[in-house]
């Protein structure tokens, strides 16, 4: 079980990092138009 965790840890962290990056960019692209609309109003 320990060796499985050690083998899967790098892949898992890469998955989390990529998911976090995708989530942040999605959030950014969702908030940016709202901010621009708010500034326009």
N, C-alpha and C positions, 0 to 999 in steps of 0.2 A: 504493500500500500504506500509505503514511504517513497519507494523508487518511482512508482507511478506518478505520485504528486510532483516529485522533482522533475520528472520528464515532461509533465504536462504544464508546469508552472510558466515557462517562457511563452508557450503558445497562448496560455490563458491570459497572461499580462498583455500580450500583443493584441489579443481579441478585445480586452477591456479598453486598451488605449485607443484602438481604432473606433470602437463604439462610442467612446467618450468624445473623440474628435468629430465624428459624424454628428453626434447629438449637439455639440457646441456649434458647429457650422450651421446645422439646421435651425437651431435657436437664433443664431446671428442673422440668418437670412429671413427668418420670420419676424424678428424684432426690427430690423433695419427699415423696411418699408413703413412700419407703423411709426417709427421715429420721424421718418421723412414726411409722412402725412401730418403728423403732429406739428412739425416745424412749418409745414406749408399752411396749416390752419392758423 
